[in-house]
């Protein structure tokens, strides 16, 4: 297939084709969760070549990488990312989903945007930083997993635990998730809403529909439950970080039209503001349903805690990311906590600032996922400026 590059990319590709080549290489590893398919091994070799100490470890078919390079005293900052991708669903792909081919000035393939593009850009930015090594201080970690798109039980969670066991405390962590909206650098995440799912088992009493006074209709109880759930006032919501609750399923296994159902299963998901923790959400829901508790049994599922990174004085990663974007694009990014969850939650703490910054997210998880080459070059430049902002002695 002929590759058609726009004029801007044609002018600059020869000087920056390494990042394109790196992304194409990563896409060709068919690393559908939890398989790394050789991608992490390849990254470890590349990082070792430029001076990193690499620890590759596996658990339950998941592969993780902790890589470290130190320039002496200074900030301890990490780049967190994943090389696993969602399956490439059958559909009208312009090219093979794992080819990494360039079409109309964009690199196509599963994971191009989410988030192998970010990994490729940071690898090139990292190599540039280590090649000069002048006026550089601090410690830089790479934290990569093959278990972000799945249940995330054996990936970044274990990486964070291993760092804690070694007494390593990060000052900051940049996550390379695709956060941009219309233009690269226009939006970054300085936090994420939490997520919590639940499965409610509702128990009633079966009986003939002609004698409802002798029954307890589980379907009717479910209607009352839904009414109360959607009426909860989430008074701890922070501005621009609203809590939402969505009922995702109501299942009444009753095929007889003259029988009052005795059982109903109801599922829902809460995406909650960083003003809450998961225990707060559970308490609010249980309070709303307290007088129905004799009919209910709840099973909580897939908890993902919220986190939020504000500005701070001195060594502020959020400010450094904003400055890097402004240096490259001339504009400052919008700060957001919207969207789904990310592995940033495993590293965020009162001490560790976590910021997510990456390419546009308009094609992630879709057929024909792609990232324009121009966008790839731009995020690489932003990352390069950021690493200088963080690790340069000039900024101390």
C-alpha positions as CSV (number, residue, x, y, z in Angstrom):
1,X,0.0,0.0,0.0
2,X,1.3,3.4,-0.9
3,X,2.0,5.6,2.1
4,X,0.8,9.2,1.6
5,X,2.5,11.7,4.0
6,X,1.3,15.3,4.3
7,X,3.8,18.0,3.4
8,X,4.6,18.9,7.0
9,X,5.5,15.3,7.9
10,X,7.5,14.9,4.7
11,X,9.7,17.9,5.7
12,X,10.4,16.6,9.2
13,X,10.2,12.8,9.0
14,X,13.8,12.2,7.9
15,X,15.1,14.0,11.0
16,X,12.8,12.3,13.4
17,X,12.0,8.9,11.8
18,X,13.4,7.0,14.8
19,X,10.2,7.6,16.9
20,X,8.1,6.4,13.9
21,X,10.3,3.3,13.6
22,X,10.0,2.6,17.3
23,X,6.2,2.9,17.3
24,X,6.0,0.6,14.3
25,X,8.2,-2.0,16.0
26,X,6.0,-1.8,19.2
27,X,2.8,-2.2,17.2
28,X,4.1,-5.4,15.5
29,X,4.4,-7.1,18.9
30,X,0.9,-8.6,19.2
31,X,0.7,-7.8,22.9
32,X,-3.0,-8.4,23.6
33,X,-3.5,-8.4,27.4
34,X,-1.8,-10.0,29.3
35,X,0.7,-11.1,26.7
36,X,3.8,-8.9,26.2
37,X,4.7,-10.8,23.0
38,X,8.3,-9.7,23.3
39,X,7.6,-5.9,23.6
40,X,8.8,-5.5,27.2
41,X,11.9,-7.6,26.5
42,X,12.7,-5.4,23.5
43,X,12.2,-2.2,25.6
44,X,14.4,-3.6,28.4
45,X,17.2,-4.2,25.9
46,X,16.9,-0.6,24.5
47,X,16.9,0.9,28.0
48,X,19.8,-1.2,29.1
49,X,21.8,0.0,26.1
50,X,21.5,3.6,27.2
51,X,22.4,2.9,30.9
52,X,19.3,1.7,32.7
53,X,19.3,-1.2,35.2
54,X,16.3,-3.3,34.2
55,X,14.3,-5.7,36.3
56,X,11.8,-7.8,34.3
57,X,9.5,-10.0,36.3
58,X,6.3,-11.9,35.7
59,X,3.2,-13.0,37.6
60,X,0.1,-14.9,36.3
61,X,1.2,-14.4,32.7
62,X,1.7,-10.7,33.1
63,X,5.1,-9.2,32.5
64,X,6.4,-6.0,34.2
65,X,9.4,-3.9,33.9
66,X,11.1,-1.6,36.4
67,X,14.0,0.2,34.9
68,X,16.2,2.7,36.7
69,X,18.9,5.2,35.9
70,X,20.4,7.6,38.4
71,X,22.3,10.9,37.9
72,X,22.9,11.5,41.6
73,X,20.9,13.6,44.1
74,X,17.8,15.2,42.8
75,X,14.1,14.4,42.0
76,X,12.9,10.8,41.7
77,X,10.5,10.7,38.9
78,X,9.0,7.8,36.8
79,X,7.4,7.3,33.5
80,X,4.5,4.8,33.7
81,X,3.0,3.0,30.7
82,X,1.6,-0.2,29.3
83,X,2.3,-2.1,26.1
84,X,-0.7,-4.4,26.3
85,X,-3.6,-3.6,23.9
86,X,-7.3,-4.6,23.6
87,X,-8.0,-7.2,20.9
88,X,-8.2,-5.9,17.3
89,X,-11.8,-6.6,16.5
90,X,-12.8,-7.7,13.0
91,X,-13.7,-4.7,10.9
92,X,-12.8,-2.6,8.0
93,X,-9.1,-2.0,8.9
94,X,-7.2,-0.1,6.2
95,X,-4.2,-2.1,7.0
96,X,-3.4,-5.1,9.1
97,X,-4.0,-4.2,12.8
98,X,-0.5,-5.1,13.8
99,X,1.4,-3.8,10.8
100,X,2.2,-0.3,11.9
101,X,1.8,0.9,8.3
102,X,1.7,4.6,7.5
103,X,-1.4,5.8,5.7
104,X,-2.2,9.4,4.9
105,X,0.5,10.6,7.3
106,X,-0.6,8.5,10.3
107,X,0.7,5.3,11.9
108,X,-2.1,2.7,12.0
109,X,-2.4,-0.3,14.3
110,X,-3.8,-1.5,17.6
111,X,-2.1,0.4,20.4
112,X,-0.9,3.2,18.2
113,X,-2.5,5.8,20.5
114,X,-3.3,3.7,23.6
115,X,-0.5,3.8,24.4
116,X,2.4,2.5,22.3
117,X,2.7,6.0,20.8
118,X,3.4,7.5,24.2
119,X,6.0,4.7,25.0
120,X,7.8,5.3,21.6
121,X,7.9,9.0,22.1
122,X,9.2,8.7,25.7
123,X,11.9,6.2,24.6
124,X,13.3,8.6,22.1
125,X,13.1,11.5,24.5
126,X,14.8,9.4,27.2
127,X,17.6,8.4,24.7
128,X,18.2,12.1,23.9
129,X,18.4,13.0,27.6
130,X,20.9,10.2,28.3
131,X,23.1,11.0,25.3
132,X,23.8,14.5,26.5
133,X,24.0,13.8,30.3
134,X,25.1,17.3,30.9
135,X,23.8,19.3,33.9
136,X,21.5,16.4,34.8
137,X,20.6,15.2,38.3
138,X,18.0,12.9,39.9
139,X,16.7,9.4,39.3
140,X,14.5,8.3,36.4
141,X,12.4,5.1,36.5
142,X,10.5,3.4,33.7
143,X,7.5,1.4,34.9
144,X,5.9,-0.7,32.2
145,X,3.3,-3.4,32.4
146,X,1.3,-5.8,30.1
147,X,-1.8,-5.7,32.4
148,X,-3.4,-2.3,32.1
149,X,-6.3,-3.1,29.7
150,X,-7.4,-6.1,31.8
151,X,-8.2,-6.4,35.5
152,X,-4.9,-4.7,36.4
153,X,-4.3,-7.2,39.3
154,X,-0.7,-8.2,38.4
155,X,0.7,-5.2,36.6
156,X,1.2,-1.7,38.0
157,X,-0.2,-2.7,41.3
158,X,2.7,-5.2,41.8
159,X,5.2,-2.6,40.4
160,X,4.0,-0.1,43.1
161,X,4.2,-2.7,45.8
162,X,7.7,-3.7,44.8
163,X,8.9,-0.1,44.8
164,X,7.4,0.3,48.3
165,X,9.1,-2.9,49.5
166,X,12.4,-1.4,48.3
167,X,11.7,1.9,50.1
168,X,11.5,3.8,46.9
169,X,9.3,6.9,47.1
170,X,8.6,8.7,43.8
171,X,8.3,12.5,43.7
172,X,6.3,12.3,40.5
173,X,5.0,10.0,37.9
174,X,4.1,10.8,34.3
175,X,1.6,8.4,32.7
176,X,1.7,8.3,28.9
177,X,-2.0,7.7,28.4
178,X,-3.6,9.5,25.4
179,X,-5.2,12.5,27.1
180,X,-5.2,15.1,24.3
181,X,-8.6,16.1,22.7
182,X,-8.4,18.2,19.5
183,X,-4.7,18.9,19.5
184,X,-1.7,17.3,21.2
185,X,-1.1,19.0,24.5
186,X,-4.5,20.7,24.8
187,X,-5.6,18.5,27.7
188,X,-3.8,16.6,30.5
189,X,-5.1,14.6,33.4
190,X,-4.1,15.8,36.9
191,X,-6.4,13.2,38.5
192,X,-9.0,10.6,37.8
193,X,-12.4,9.9,39.1
194,X,-12.7,6.6,41.0
195,X,-14.8,3.7,39.8
196,X,-16.8,1.1,41.7
197,X,-19.2,-1.5,40.4
198,X,-21.8,-3.4,42.4
199,X,-24.0,-6.4,42.0
200,X,-27.3,-6.3,44.1
201,X,-29.2,-9.5,44.7
202,X,-32.8,-8.7,45.6
203,X,-34.8,-11.3,47.4
204,X,-38.6,-11.2,47.5
205,X,-41.3,-13.9,47.8
206,X,-42.9,-15.6,44.9
207,X,-46.6,-16.1,44.4
208,X,-49.6,-15.9,42.1
209,X,-50.0,-12.5,40.5
210,X,-53.7,-12.6,41.4
211,X,-52.8,-12.6,45.1
212,X,-50.1,-9.9,45.4
213,X,-50.9,-9.5,49.1
214,X,-49.2,-12.8,49.7
215,X,-46.0,-11.9,47.8
216,X,-43.0,-9.6,47.8
217,X,-42.2,-8.6,44.3
218,X,-38.5,-8.4,43.7
219,X,-39.0,-6.5,40.5
220,X,-40.9,-3.8,42.3
221,X,-38.1,-3.6,44.9
222,X,-35.6,-3.2,42.1
223,X,-37.6,-0.2,40.8
224,X,-37.4,1.4,44.2
225,X,-33.7,0.7,44.5
226,X,-33.1,2.3,41.1
227,X,-35.1,5.4,42.1
228,X,-33.1,5.8,45.3
229,X,-29.7,5.2,43.6
230,X,-30.2,7.9,41.0
231,X,-31.5,10.4,43.6
232,X,-28.4,10.3,45.8
233,X,-27.0,13.8,46.4
234,X,-23.2,13.6,46.0
235,X,-22.5,16.6,48.2
236,X,-18.7,16.0,48.3
237,X,-18.3,16.4,44.5
238,X,-15.4,18.7,43.6
239,X,-15.8,21.2,40.7
240,X,-15.4,19.7,37.3
241,X,-15.3,16.2,38.9
242,X,-18.9,15.1,39.3
243,X,-20.0,11.7,40.5
244,X,-22.3,9.7,38.2
245,X,-24.1,6.4,38.8
246,X,-25.4,4.3,36.0
247,X,-27.5,1.2,36.3
248,X,-26.0,-1.3,33.9
249,X,-28.3,-4.3,34.2
250,X,-31.6,-5.6,35.6
251,X,-32.1,-9.3,35.4
252,X,-35.3,-11.0,36.4
253,X,-35.2,-14.7,35.5
254,X,-38.9,-15.2,35.3
255,X,-40.5,-16.8,32.2
256,X,-44.0,-17.3,33.7
257,X,-46.4,-14.4,33.2
258,X,-48.6,-15.2,36.2
259,X,-45.8,-15.5,38.8
260,X,-44.5,-12.7,41.0
261,X,-40.7,-12.9,40.8
262,X,-38.9,-13.7,44.0
263,X,-35.4,-12.7,42.8
264,X,-33.8,-9.9,40.8
265,X,-30.2,-9.1,40.1
266,X,-29.3,-5.4,39.5
267,X,-25.9,-4.1,38.5
268,X,-24.6,-0.6,38.5
269,X,-21.4,1.4,38.2
270,X,-20.3,4.6,40.0
271,X,-17.7,7.0,38.6
272,X,-17.0,9.2,41.6
273,X,-15.3,12.6,42.3
274,X,-11.9,12.8,43.9
275,X,-13.8,14.3,46.8
276,X,-14.7,10.7,47.7
277,X,-13.0,7.4,48.4
278,X,-14.6,4.0,47.7
279,X,-15.6,3.6,51.4
280,X,-17.5,6.9,51.2
281,X,-19.4,5.7,48.1
282,X,-20.4,2.4,49.8
283,X,-21.6,4.3,52.9
284,X,-23.8,6.7,50.8
285,X,-25.4,3.8,48.9
286,X,-26.0,1.7,51.9
287,X,-27.5,4.6,53.7
288,X,-29.9,5.2,50.8
289,X,-31.0,1.6,50.9
290,X,-30.9,1.0,54.6
291,X,-34.6,0.2,55.1
292,X,-34.6,-2.3,52.3
293,X,-31.5,-4.1,53.6
294,X,-33.5,-7.2,54.6
295,X,-34.2,-7.8,50.9
296,X,-30.7,-7.0,49.6
297,X,-27.3,-8.6,49.4
298,X,-24.5,-6.5,47.8
299,X,-21.4,-7.6,46.1
300,X,-18.8,-4.8,45.4
301,X,-16.7,-5.3,42.3
302,X,-13.7,-3.7,40.5
303,X,-12.8,-0.9,42.9
304,X,-10.5,1.8,41.4
305,X,-9.7,4.6,43.8
306,X,-9.8,8.3,42.7
307,X,-6.7,10.5,42.9
308,X,-6.0,14.2,42.3
309,X,-2.8,16.2,41.9
310,X,-3.0,20.0,42.7
311,X,-0.2,22.5,42.1
312,X,2.4,22.8,44.8
313,X,5.4,24.9,45.6
314,X,8.8,23.5,44.6
315,X,9.4,20.5,42.3
316,X,5.9,20.6,40.9
317,X,5.4,18.0,38.2
318,X,2.1,19.5,37.1
319,X,3.8,22.9,36.5
320,X,6.7,21.2,34.7
321,X,4.3,19.4,32.3
322,X,2.4,22.7,31.7
323,X,5.6,24.5,31.0
324,X,6.8,21.8,28.6
325,X,3.6,22.0,26.6
326,X,3.7,25.8,26.5
327,X,7.3,25.7,25.4
328,X,6.4,23.4,22.4
329,X,2.9,24.6,21.5
330,X,2.6,28.1,22.8
331,X,-0.5,27.3,24.8
332,X,-1.3,25.9,28.3
333,X,-3.3,22.6,28.6
334,X,-6.7,22.2,30.2
335,X,-6.6,20.2,33.4
336,X,-9.1,17.4,33.6
337,X,-10.1,14.4,35.7
338,X,-12.7,13.0,33.3
339,X,-12.6,9.7,31.5
340,X,-12.0,6.2,32.7
341,X,-9.5,5.0,35.2
342,X,-5.7,4.6,34.7
343,X,-2.7,3.0,36.3
344,X,-1.9,6.4,37.8
345,X,-4.0,5.5,40.8
346,X,-1.4,2.9,41.9
347,X,1.3,5.5,42.2
348,X,-0.5,8.6,43.4
349,X,-0.1,9.6,47.1
350,X,0.3,12.7,49.2
351,X,3.9,12.8,48.3
352,X,3.8,11.5,44.7
353,X,2.3,13.7,42.0
354,X,0.8,11.9,39.1
355,X,0.1,13.6,35.7
356,X,-1.1,11.9,32.5
357,X,-0.1,13.4,29.2
358,X,-0.1,11.9,25.8
359,X,-1.4,11.9,22.2
360,X,-5.0,12.4,21.1
361,X,-7.5,9.7,22.2
362,X,-10.0,10.0,19.4
363,X,-9.4,6.6,17.9
364,X,-8.4,4.5,20.9
365,X,-9.9,0.9,21.1
366,X,-11.5,1.5,17.6
367,X,-11.1,-0.1,14.2
368,X,-8.3,1.9,12.4
369,X,-6.7,3.2,15.6
370,X,-4.0,5.5,14.5
371,X,-1.8,8.4,15.5
372,X,-0.7,11.1,13.0
373,X,3.1,11.2,12.6
374,X,2.9,15.0,13.2
375,X,1.3,14.3,16.6
376,X,3.9,11.7,17.4
377,X,6.7,14.2,16.7
378,X,4.9,16.8,18.8
379,X,4.5,14.6,21.9
380,X,8.1,13.4,21.6
381,X,9.2,17.1,21.7
382,X,7.0,17.8,24.7
383,X,8.4,14.8,26.5
384,X,12.0,15.9,25.7
385,X,11.3,19.4,27.1
386,X,9.7,17.9,30.2
387,X,12.7,15.6,30.9
388,X,15.0,18.7,30.7
389,X,12.6,20.6,33.0
390,X,12.7,17.8,35.6
391,X,16.3,16.6,35.5
392,X,18.3,19.7,34.5
393,X,20.5,21.2,37.1
394,X,19.8,24.6,35.5
395,X,16.3,24.5,37.0
396,X,17.4,23.8,40.6
